[in-house]
Amino acid sequence: MKSVTSRDNPFYKELKSLAASSQARRKAGRTLLDGVHLCQSWLELRGAPNHCVVSEGALHNPEVADIVARCESLHAHVTALPDALFGALSQVEHGVNLLFLVETPAPVQPAAMSVSAVLLDGVQDPGNVGSILRSAAAAGITQVFCSAGTAFCWSPKVLRAAMGAHFVLEIFEHVDLGALIDASRISVLAMSGYAEQKLWQVDLRGPVAWLLGHEGQGVADDLMGRATHQVVIPHAGRVESLNVAAAGAICFFEQLRQRQA
Amino acid sequence: MKSVTSRDNPFYKELKSLAASSQARRKAGRTLLDGVHLCQSWLELRGAPNHCVVSEGALHNPEVADIVARCESLHAHVTALPDALFGALSQVEHGVNLLFLVETPAPVQPAAMSVSAVLLDGVQDPGNVGSILRSAAAAGITQVFCSAGTAFCWSPKVLRAAMGAHFVLEIFEHVDLGALIDASRISVLAMSGYAEQKLWQVDLRGPVAWLLGHEGQGVADDLMGRATHQVVIPHAGRVESLNVAAAGAICFFEQLRQRQA
């Protein structure tokens, strides 16, 4: 285990930049995982991080000590920081002072979709994107394609909301969703409050792509036109809209229900 | 329309206190609705507010002007504030400077449940609570009962996430959920990742109460024991948990699907 005690240390500066800026994460192709749950998930699903960073105070926490020991047994770098320096790296209030620095997974994007997938067209809210990733992974979906206007998936808020779903998914960002749909043969279901075909009338037992749009404006017109189905989640109340992450969860698990029936 | 220009005005001070503190909202039995969508929904579903508060700059916005005119035609008080004073009242960045001051609806709690309902046991995150209210209302559920440990439903974040669902629901807070369950004859379905009965194997065509628990710990043991069913949402992925709001949405709409089938 190394120790860094100066704010001018280049590695500390790199961490600070990655902690504060999605742009820095994008540019470096690296991201930070914050807290015990995400770090444990990474270890279980992806193995060693590039670097494990821990505050001196957190070393007394048995869960943290266990994670540090596992990192060392996998020959990952471990660096301890004074608690005061660590504070600037974490957005989690009252969190455990533990971070993994990892290479952002960069899977090669397939030219066409052949398995069930989620397409996010301009979903803005990081909490919504994270919740969608979490629900998709829990329903057994493995691929997520995001348009340029969708929230950056490897930001702290999206990572926190997805609770490790990132590590079992293939996530593709800055995707030309129109071209992807055109190149694919599977059904593309655009969700819309104005559609007529009801979700539970669609046969979902084969692979489908779920196209979910912006919180306010929904799916963009040009993508809506390219979808093979426009589908509505039926409502029964006087409130006629759903949160996009709630809508996604309903869709993914209706598919799972039909497949398990 | 009145005009308030001093920070020392008692009405302005009341607004500031309600804007900043859930405790003040609870104590006063009043709440603030922030922005065009919530105010429009209130007008449509509940009628006149006690008071419509608007910044001078926002009066030029046609949607705001329309809402102000409707308030005046309903003989509601309307007060204009300089933009600088309004700023301290709103948590919405780049929002439209419009607020309704309303009496928090305080429906009389029934001794027992007889229609489908949602029971929230210590759900902490305001965004989750708001999303659950929104999904429940959209699925046609009309009653929500919250334990003392659940996030305050009339806070800005919950109101924003629920998008007006509050105004079609009966919301009961600080409820002794155990006593309520004991007094009720409808099925109570406690959602749990560890249960064996699968959601889609339960007959949901009659009235049921959905019991949803804390984001980390789930439903408390004593309530779990009182439920008539312990139910799991089946999973297919290597990620084995769902966000509580996503879980709620899946449950409420599985019930709607069965009812419409």
HADDOCK unambig.tbl for C-alpha pairs under 7 A between the chains (distance, minus, plus):
assign (segid A and resid 131 and name CA) (segid B and resid 243 and name CA) 6.53 0.50 0.50
assign (segid A and resid 134 and name CA) (segid B and resid 242 and name CA) 6.54 0.50 0.50
assign (segid A and resid 135 and name CA) (segid B and resid 242 and name CA) 5.99 0.50 0.50
assign (segid A and resid 137 and name CA) (segid B and resid 237 and name CA) 5.57 0.50 0.50
assign (segid A and resid 137 and name CA) (segid B and resid 239 and name CA) 6.00 0.50 0.50
assign (segid A and resid 138 and name CA) (segid B and resid 235 and name CA) 5.44 0.50 0.50
assign (segid A and resid 138 and name CA) (segid B and resid 236 and name CA) 5.89 0.50 0.50
assign (segid A and resid 138 and name CA) (segid B and resid 237 and name CA) 4.62 0.50 0.50
assign (segid A and resid 138 and name CA) (segid B and resid 238 and name CA) 6.74 0.50 0.50
assign (segid A and resid 138 and name CA) (segid B and resid 239 and name CA) 5.05 0.50 0.50
assign (segid A and resid 138 and name CA) (segid B and resid 240 and name CA) 5.80 0.50 0.50
assign (segid A and resid 138 and name CA) (segid B and resid 241 and name CA) 6.71 0.50 0.50
assign (segid A and resid 138 and name CA) (segid B and resid 242 and name CA) 7.00 0.50 0.50
assign (segid A and resid 139 and name CA) (segid B and resid 235 and name CA) 5.46 0.50 0.50
assign (segid A and resid 139 and name CA) (segid B and resid 236 and name CA) 4.97 0.50 0.50
assign (segid A and resid 139 and name CA) (segid B and resid 237 and name CA) 5.67 0.50 0.50
assign (segid A and resid 140 and name CA) (segid B and resid 236 and name CA) 4.58 0.50 0.50
assign (segid A and resid 140 and name CA) (segid B and resid 237 and name CA) 4.09 0.50 0.50
assign (segid A and resid 165 and name CA) (segid B and resid 239 and name CA) 6.23 0.50 0.50
assign (segid A and resid 235 and name CA) (segid B and resid 138 and name CA) 5.43 0.50 0.50
assign (segid A and resid 235 and name CA) (segid B and resid 139 and name CA) 5.44 0.50 0.50
assign (segid A and resid 236 and name CA) (segid B and resid 138 and name CA) 5.89 0.50 0.50
assign (segid A and resid 236 and name CA) (segid B and resid 139 and name CA) 4.97 0.50 0.50
assign (segid A and resid 236 and name CA) (segid B and resid 140 and name CA) 4.58 0.50 0.50
assign (segid A and resid 237 and name CA) (segid B and resid 137 and name CA) 5.56 0.50 0.50
assign (segid A and resid 237 and name CA) (segid B and resid 138 and name CA) 4.63 0.50 0.50
assign (segid A and resid 237 and name CA) (segid B and resid 139 and name CA) 5.68 0.50 0.50
assign (segid A and resid 237 and name CA) (segid B and resid 140 and name CA) 4.11 0.50 0.50
assign (segid A and resid 238 and name CA) (segid B and resid 138 and name CA) 6.73 0.50 0.50
assign (segid A and resid 239 and name CA) (segid B and resid 137 and name CA) 5.99 0.50 0.50
assign (segid A and resid 239 and name CA) (segid B and resid 138 and name CA) 5.04 0.50 0.50
assign (segid A and resid 239 and name CA) (segid B and resid 165 and name CA) 6.22 0.50 0.50
assign (segid A and resid 240 and name CA) (segid B and resid 138 and name CA) 5.79 0.50 0.50
assign (segid A and resid 241 and name CA) (segid B and resid 138 and name CA) 6.71 0.50 0.50
assign (segid A and resid 242 and name CA) (segid B and resid 134 and name CA) 6.54 0.50 0.50
assign (segid A and resid 242 and name CA) (segid B and resid 135 and name CA) 6.00 0.50 0.50
assign (segid A and resid 243 and name CA) (segid B and resid 131 and name CA) 6.54 0.50 0.50
assign (segid A and resid 245 and name CA) (segid B and resid 246 and name CA) 6.91 0.50 0.50
assign (segid A and resid 246 and name CA) (segid B and resid 245 and name CA) 6.91 0.50 0.50
assign (segid A and resid 246 and name CA) (segid B and resid 246 and name CA) 5.12 0.50 0.50
assign (segid A and resid 246 and name CA) (segid B and resid 249 and name CA) 5.57 0.50 0.50
assign (segid A and resid 249 and name CA) (segid B and resid 246 and name CA) 5.57 0.50 0.50
assign (segid A and resid 249 and name CA) (segid B and resid 250 and name CA) 6.27 0.50 0.50
assign (segid A and resid 250 and name CA) (segid B and resid 249 and name CA) 6.27 0.50 0.50
assign (segid A and resid 250 and name CA) (segid B and resid 250 and name CA) 4.81 0.50 0.50
assign (segid A and resid 250 and name CA) (segid B and resid 253 and name CA) 6.93 0.50 0.50
assign (segid A and resid 253 and name CA) (segid B and resid 250 and name CA) 6.94 0.50 0.50
